[in-house]
Amino acid sequence: MPVVGKVSLTSDKDVSAGTEASLSDLFTYTERRKEFTLESDVERDKTKLKVSVSKLGSLEATADTTKKKGEKTNLWLLVKIGDFSKKVKAAENIKKGDVLDITVETA
């Protein structure tokens, strides 16, 4: 799967392994708006994404913007708002303040 982008965000809450959490639960609005550079093109409503978060796991999402490789974006603009609420069972314990690596790929 081609990589769309990568960013590291700081968790805003503790989550125990096996507990469900969403991107909205884990990251503040400010964190979700941290910019990164696109490594491939995305097309709104057509590009299916796999968002992988270290210590949490992966979720399927849909692009909510059309942008070209090399442009700046952030998770808040890239992923449909409804996908931010999708729950994923945490693979490991997450502590508030942990820096989690996020990789977005085309699905």
N, C-alpha and C positions, 0 to 999 in steps of 0.2 A: 504494500500500500504506500503510495507516495505521501511524504510528509507535507502537511499544509503549513505547520508552524509549531514553535516550541516557546514556552514561557514558564517561569517559576513564580508561584504565588504563595503568600503566607496564610496559613490556616487561621481562622478566627475562632475556632472552637475545638474542644476535645471530642474525639470520636473513638469508641472502643472497637477493636476488631470484631467483625460480625454484625455490627450495628449499621443500619442504613443511613446514608447521608447523600445530599445532593450538592451540586456546585453552589447553589444559593445558600445552603446551610454552611458550607465550609469557608466561603470567601466573601469579604465585604464588597460593596459596590466599587469602592476605590481599587481594590485588588483586581477585580474582574475587568477593570478598564486599563490595566497595564498593557502597553503596546508591545507588539512583536512584528517582525517582518514576515510576510507570506512567502513560502518557498514554492508554492504552486497556485494556480488560478482556482477560484471558487465561484460558483454561480448560484444566486439566490434560488431557493426552493428546489434546486436540481442536484447540488452536490451533497452527497451523504457523507457524514463525518463520523470518525471514531475518536472520541476524546478520552485519552488515557491519563489518569492522575496517579502519581506515585503514592503508595500506601493505601489508596482507595480502590482503584480498579478502572474499568472502562465503561463508557456508555455510548450509545448510538445517538446521533444528532443530525440536524439538517442545517445547511448554511442559510443565514438570514441576510446575506449581502452578496453582491457581485463585486469581486476585486481581482486584480491581476497580481501575478508573482512580482515580488519586490515592494508592493505597497504595504503600508503600516495598517494594522488593525488590532483589535483586542477581543477577548472571549465574548464580552458583552455584545459587541456588534456582529461577531462571526456566527454565533450559535443562536438558534431560535429561542426566544424567552421561555417557551414551554419546556424545552430540553433542560433548562437550568434546574427544574424541579424534579427531574427523574432521579429516583433513589438508586443507589448502588451500595451493596454490602462492603464495608471497609475490609480490605485484606489484612491490614495491620493497624495497630493503635496509632492514632493521630493526636498530637498535642497542639493546643493553641500556640501559635508562634512557629510551628514547623513550616519549613519552606518545602513546598511540594512541586515537583517537576510535572509539567503538563505537555503532552505531545498530542497534536491534532493531525490525523491522517485522513485521507479519503477512504471511505468504506467500500 
